Amino acid sequence: MKVTVVGAGAVGASCAEYIAIKDFASEVVVLDIKEGLAEGKAMDLMQTASLNGFDTKITGTTGDYSKTAGSDIAVITSGIPRKPGMTREELIGINAGIVKDVATNLVKHSPDVILIVVSNPMDTMTYLAHKVAGLPEHRIIGMGGALDSARFKYRLAEALEAPISDVDGMVIGGHSDTGMLPLTRLATRNSVPVSEFLSAERLEQVKEDTKVGGATLTKLLGTSAWYAPGAAVSALVQAIACDQKKMFPCSVKLNGEYGLEDICIGAPVLIGRNGIEKIVEIELDEQEKQKLSESAEGVRKTNALLEA
């Protein structure tokens, strides 16, 4: 099993580290455009192999996509964060060019690859990957919901004062502060609805804290988070590599599911060796349907900037 990670920044390096430590892949290739960065990160990680007990081979390359040939799975983390004074249009314009180039080169050298998109704005970049990669829809996955759901479960466990292994819950919708929809109604502690333990007001606070989870970390760290995004990606990669058929909310191309067409947005899916094995349609109440519709409208507005 060969996995490529494009982008050797903090998120990409965390992806490579977690994948290697889990020891299910034979090789991880890290690629970056900055001279020596991927090679250095790969060497540093390989020097932890004897200490962390893994045999996965990690190699780095500066822009040489031939080194990625034959990849089963490829993760796209490359792109730039939004900087002060930068418009959303400028950010999308720059990252769209990067993602288009990366996806095209990956598929050129690995035509059977499954793509996992992490670059932001994630739903729009996943939609773009569908447009340019020429792959079957089940082989392109946006990571966002897996991360958002992990943050949701963290906040639920915090509010419940419970071990996180007791807690289950998911976030659907767009991967943005305004677009995501934490499903508090369906969240449980050991199969018991969390509403049995928490007031409506406390649950609303959990929901709002989840929605600004990324922004909260950016304010604290001065940059985007990397540990949880890297772990979310590695969980998706492992589910594919080991054919686990695990359920994650991911940004997926919808064709009528949830009443939505021609859009990539977060919905629960089963992840296995073929990538997206099944889109799971759960029964939403009227308020949740409305929130998902509003989220989709926001994603469509962002998608429209690709044509601007």
C-alpha positions in Angstrom: 0.0 0.0 0.0 1.6 3.3 -1.2 0.3 6.6 0.1 1.3 10.0 -1.2 1.0 13.2 0.9 1.3 16.4 -1.1 2.4 19.3 1.1 5.0 18.9 3.8 3.8 21.6 6.1 2.5 20.9 9.6 -0.7 19.2 8.4 1.0 17.1 5.8 3.8 16.1 8.1 1.3 15.1 10.8 -0.6 13.0 8.2 2.6 11.2 7.2 3.6 10.6 10.8 0.2 9.1 11.9 0.0 6.9 8.8 3.5 5.6 9.4 3.0 5.0 13.1 -0.1 2.9 12.4 2.1 0.7 10.2 -0.5 -0.4 7.6 1.2 1.2 4.6 4.4 0.0 3.0 5.5 3.4 1.8 4.6 7.0 2.3 5.8 9.6 -0.2 5.8 13.3 0.9 6.0 15.9 -1.9 6.5 19.6 -1.6 7.5 22.5 -3.9 9.9 24.0 -1.3 13.4 22.6 -2.0 14.5 20.1 0.6 11.5 20.4 2.9 9.8 17.1 2.1 13.2 15.3 2.1 14.0 16.8 5.5 10.6 15.9 7.1 10.8 12.4 5.7 14.3 11.9 7.1 13.3 13.2 10.5 10.3 10.9 10.6 12.3 7.9 9.5 14.7 8.5 12.4 11.7 7.9 14.7 11.0 4.5 13.2 13.1 2.4 15.6 11.8 4.4 18.5 8.1 4.3 17.5 8.2 0.7 16.2 7.1 1.1 12.6 8.5 -0.3 9.3 6.7 2.0 6.9 9.2 3.6 4.5 8.9 7.4 4.3 10.5 9.3 1.4 10.5 12.9 0.4 10.7 14.7 -2.9 10.7 18.2 -4.2 8.1 18.4 -7.0 8.9 15.1 -8.7 5.6 13.5 -9.2 7.2 10.4 -10.8 8.1 9.4 -7.3 4.4 9.2 -6.5 3.7 6.7 -9.3 1.5 3.8 -8.3 0.0 5.4 -5.3 -3.1 3.8 -4.0 -4.2 6.8 -2.0 -3.0 10.5 -2.2 -3.7 13.3 0.2 -3.8 16.9 -1.0 -2.9 19.3 1.8 -1.2 21.9 -0.3 -2.4 25.5 -0.5 -2.1 28.7 1.4 -4.0 29.9 4.4 -6.0 33.2 4.2 -3.7 36.1 5.1 -4.7 39.5 6.5 -6.1 41.7 3.8 -6.6 38.8 1.4 -10.0 38.5 -0.1 -11.8 35.2 -0.3 -11.7 35.4 -4.1 -7.9 35.8 -4.0 -7.5 32.8 -1.7 -9.7 30.6 -3.8 -8.0 31.7 -7.0 -4.6 30.8 -5.6 -5.6 27.5 -4.0 -7.7 26.4 -7.0 -4.6 26.7 -9.2 -2.6 24.7 -6.8 -5.2 21.9 -6.3 -5.8 21.7 -10.0 -2.1 21.2 -10.8 -1.6 18.7 -7.9 -4.7 16.6 -8.7 -3.8 16.5 -12.4 -0.2 15.4 -11.7 -1.3 12.8 -9.2 -3.7 11.1 -11.5 -1.2 11.2 -14.4 1.2 9.0 -12.4 -1.4 7.0 -10.5 -4.6 6.6 -12.5 -6.2 4.3 -10.0 -5.5 6.6 -7.0 -8.1 7.6 -4.4 -7.8 11.3 -3.6 -8.4 12.8 -0.2 -8.7 16.6 -0.3 -7.7 18.7 2.8 -6.9 22.1 1.1 -9.3 25.0 1.9 -11.9 26.0 1.2 -12.3 22.2 1.4 -15.8 21.6 0.0 -15.0 23.8 -3.0 -11.6 22.3 -3.5 -13.2 18.8 -3.4 -15.7 19.9 -6.0 -12.8 21.3 -8.2 -11.0 17.9 -7.9 -14.1 16.2 -9.3 -14.0 18.6 -12.2 -10.3 18.2 -13.1 -9.2 14.8 -12.0 -11.4 12.6 -14.3 -11.8 10.0 -11.5 -15.0 8.1 -10.6 -16.9 10.1 -7.9 -16.3 7.4 -5.2 -12.6 8.0 -5.4 -12.6 11.7 -4.4 -13.2 12.4 -0.7 -13.1 15.7 1.2 -11.8 15.3 4.7 -13.6 18.1 6.6 -16.5 16.3 8.4 -14.2 13.7 10.0 -12.2 16.5 11.7 -15.3 18.5 12.6 -16.9 15.4 14.2 -13.8 14.8 16.3 -14.0 18.4 17.5 -17.7 17.9 18.3 -17.0 14.8 20.3 -14.2 16.6 22.2 -16.7 19.4 23.2 -19.4 16.9 24.1 -17.1 14.9 26.3 -15.9 18.2 27.9 -19.5 19.2 28.7 -20.5 15.7 29.9 -17.3 15.4 32.0 -17.1 12.0 30.4 -14.3 9.9 28.7 -14.4 10.6 25.0 -14.7 6.9 24.3 -18.3 7.1 25.8 -19.3 9.8 23.3 -20.6 9.5 19.7 -21.8 12.3 17.4 -21.3 13.7 13.9 -21.1 17.0 12.0 -22.5 17.3 8.5 -22.8 20.2 6.1 -20.1 22.6 4.9 -16.6 22.7 6.4 -16.9 26.3 7.6 -17.8 28.2 10.8 -21.2 29.1 9.4 -21.9 25.9 7.3 -21.3 23.0 9.6 -24.2 21.3 11.3 -23.3 19.5 14.6 -26.2 16.9 15.1 -26.8 17.4 18.8 -30.2 15.7 18.5 -28.5 12.4 17.5 -25.4 12.6 19.7 -25.2 9.9 22.4 -23.3 8.8 25.5 -23.2 5.0 25.4 -26.4 5.0 23.2 -28.2 7.4 25.6 -29.1 10.7 24.0 -26.8 13.5 25.4 -30.0 15.6 25.9 -30.6 13.3 28.9 -27.5 14.7 30.6 -27.2 18.3 29.2 -29.5 21.2 29.1 -30.6 22.7 25.8 -28.5 25.8 26.6 -25.4 23.7 27.2 -25.9 21.7 24.0 -26.3 24.9 22.1 -22.9 26.1 23.5 -21.3 22.8 22.5 -22.7 23.3 19.0 -21.3 26.9 18.8 -17.9 25.9 20.2 -17.7 23.1 17.6 -18.5 25.5 14.7 -15.7 27.8 15.7 -13.3 25.0 16.5 -10.8 25.8 13.8 -10.9 29.6 14.4 -10.4 29.1 18.2 -7.2 27.1 17.5 -6.0 29.6 15.0 -6.4 32.4 17.5 -4.5 30.4 20.2 -1.8 29.1 18.0 -1.4 32.0 15.5 -1.8 29.5 12.7 -4.0 26.6 11.7 -4.2 23.4 13.7 -2.3 20.3 12.5 -2.5 17.4 15.0 -6.3 16.7 14.7 -6.4 17.4 10.9 -3.5 14.9 10.5 -5.2 12.3 12.7 -8.5 12.7 10.7 -6.7 12.1 7.4 -4.9 9.1 8.8 -8.1 7.6 10.0 -9.6 8.0 6.5 -6.5 6.5 4.8 -6.5 3.5 7.2 -10.2 2.9 6.6 -9.5 2.7 2.8 -6.2 0.7 3.1 -7.7 -1.8 5.5 -11.1 -1.9 3.9 -12.7 -1.1 7.2 -16.1 0.1 5.9 -16.1 2.7 8.7 -18.6 5.5 8.7 -17.3 9.1 8.6 -18.9 12.4 7.6 -17.0 13.5 4.5 -17.4 16.0 1.8 -18.9 13.9 -1.0 -20.4 14.6 -4.4 -24.2 14.4 -4.0 -26.5 13.4 -6.8 -30.0 13.8 -5.2 -29.1 12.6 -1.7 -30.5 14.9 0.9 -32.2 16.7 -1.9 -29.0 18.2 -3.2 -27.4 18.0 -6.6 -24.0 18.8 -8.1 -22.3 19.8 -4.9 -19.7 18.5 -2.5 -20.7 18.8 1.1 -20.4 16.9 4.4 -22.6 13.8 4.7 -22.1 10.4 6.4 -20.4 7.8 4.2 -18.9 4.3 4.5 -15.2 4.3 3.7 -13.5 1.2 2.4 -11.1 -0.1 -0.3 -13.1 1.5 -3.1 -13.1 4.9 -1.3 -16.7 6.0 -0.8 -18.6 2.7 -0.6 -22.0 4.2 0.3 -23.6 7.5 1.0 -25.7 7.1 4.1 -28.9 9.1 4.2 -30.1 9.7 7.8 -33.5 11.1 8.7 -33.2 14.8 9.5 -35.8 16.9 11.2 -37.2 20.0 9.5 -34.8 22.4 11.3 -31.8 20.3 10.3 -33.0 20.1 6.7 -33.2 23.9 6.6 -29.7 24.3 8.1 -28.3 21.9 5.6 -30.0 23.7 2.8 -28.5 27.0 4.0 -25.1 25.4 4.3 -25.3 24.1 0.7 -26.2 27.6 -0.5 -23.1 29.0 1.1 -21.0 26.3 -0.5 -22.5 27.0 -3.9 -21.6 30.7 -3.5 -18.0 29.7 -2.8 -18.0 27.3 -5.8 -19.2 30.1 -8.0 -16.0 32.0 -7.3 -14.1 29.2 -9.2 -15.7 30.7 -12.4 -15.0 34.3 -11.4 
